[in-house]
Amino acid sequence: MRLINKVVLAIFSWLIAISVGAHDIEEYEEPIELGGFVLGIFHPVQGPDHLLAMLSVGILSAQMGGDAIWKVPATFVMVMIIGGVTGLIGIHVSGIELGIAASVMALGLALLMETRLPTSWTMLFVAVFGFFHGYAHGSEMPSVAEPLWYSLGFVVSTAVIHIVGLFVGFLFTRTRIGKNLLRLIGVLIAGTGGYYLAGFVAS
């Protein structure tokens, strides 16, 4: 348990540091000097909805095990690229923010229930979620960023967040206490997604 506590503390410290850095970049007077790649790297962690969804995909993959460990995150990333290109070229797709909020709640519930859906079905679900998140990244690209490097940046960032989620999942699924903690994390993530959805309904 001491090891788990140390790892969790390190992960959350890292996430906080990245979030602070993202806000610093947002307020930078001459962001063009940082390059499109760096802007893309930090964009996925600027919103907690994106961050939670990507972490959840990694954790869920670890819970499922087998070939889902790489197939599920890879599906999310590949379809996210398609969504990103769709957003970059300006094709209008409605309901993106609603879809992102729903993805956070659905992924949280999947962690809570330790879903054992077939890998193909899980890939289908995360593909839909990946499109929503990718579209948001692409459509929100800063005007100062170079599209190719910006896109590469947020793809790399997403992959790293998935890997962090996988690491957390592998670590916690080794013990009964760890599995229960993951279910608790699922409750918190699902609740956050529900909060976002309620905000959309109320607005």
Secondary structure, 3 states (H helix, E strand, C coil): CHHHHHHHHHHHHHHHHHHHHHHHHHCCCCHHHHHHHHHHHHHHHCCHHHHHHHHHHHHHHHHHCCCHHHHHHHHHHHHHHHHHHHHHCCCCCCCHHHHHHHHHHHHHHHHHHCCCCCHHHHHHHHHHHHHHHHHHHHHCCCCCCCHHHHHHHHHHHHHHHHHHHHHHHHHHCCCHHHHHHHHHHHHHHHHHHHHHHHHHHHC
